[in-house]
Amino acid sequence: MSSALRASTRIAVLTIVFALATYTALNIQTCIGDSPIFNQTLGSESPLIIGGYGLYINLVAIITNAVLVTIAYLVLARGEPRVGLTKYPLGIITVYAILSATLYLAVTANPAQACTSIPMNLDSIATFTASIIIGSVTPLVYAHEKRWRVGNDWKPLLFTLYASIVAGSLVIDTTTALAISSIPRLAPGACMGSVIIGAYGPIDGLIIVPPLGPLAGYTVMSTIMNK
């Protein structure tokens, strides 16, 4: 009974954290997304926006993720054995690839919606939901393969989970941008401007959402871990 209560308490706390993180992210984006200073440093007017022909990449998002993944490696996986973890990132990225293909079809099938916020909303929902579900399920799969015994070898798995979610989120974001950029070809009369991969830099789903997956994973692991 105590184990069930402890698990329920942690799930409730995790839900609250997710809600607060989402609320904070949306409010930050609303408050500073139109700021001239923000646009010149991190937004659409930033010198770190590279590309052409209507399709651009925001290097801020890529660089920030690279730094965060490096920090995660130093904290969680440096010097730790990572034997047998290769299949997890492959499986996670495969899930993201399937989601990306679905998003691509959904966006290109409705060219009239390309000028609305619907494609980006679908992008955000997909990355957010996938991060939480994958973050929660992966440790359970790992524990099942270990016959529900999780010891001190959880840190490399947590790093693998985080790096895979970062890569998968980038796959979804890139696919959404490519889908939107193809709209003029599919519907020449559709309005279309420049498309930026990682348009909001470090406050979009590429940066905020991935850490929620390992947080969910850690919560699940701490519940099933051997004491």
QUICORSUL-V639368 format. One line per field, one symbol per residue. ss: DSSP state (H for helix, E for strand, L for the rest). psi: psi as a letter, one per 40 degrees, with the letter a starting at -180 (. if undefined). burial: 1 if it has 16 or more other C-alpha atoms within 10 Angstrom, else 0. A space follows every 10 residues. Layout:
# QUICORSUL-V639368
ss->???
psi->???
burial->???
This chain:
# QUICORSUL-V639368
ss->LHHHHHHHHH HHHHHHHHHH HHHHHHHHHH HHLLLHHHHH HLLLLLLLEE EELLEEEEHH HHHHHHHHHH HHHHHHHLLL LLLLLHHHHH HHHHHHHHHH HHHHHHHHLL HHHLLLLHHH HHHHHHHHHH HHHHHHHHHH HHHHHLLLLE LLLHHHHHHH HHHHHHHHHH HHHHHHHHHH HLHHHHLLLL LLLLEEELLL HHHLHHHHLH HHHHHHHHHH HHHHELL
psi->dddddddddd dddddddddd dddddddddd dedehddddd deaeeieehi aifehihhed dddddddddd ddddddehei hfheeddddd dddddddddd ddddddddeg ddedeaeddd dddddddddd dddddddddd dddddeffhh befddddddd dddddddddd dddddddddd eeddddgdei ihaihhhfde beeadddddd dddddddddd dddeih.
burial->0000001001 1001000100 0100100000 0010000110 0111010110 0000111111 1100100111 0110011000 0100000110 0110011011 0011001100 1011000011 0111011101 1101110111 0110000001 0001111111 1111111111 1111111111 1110000000 0000111111 1111111111 1111111111 1011000
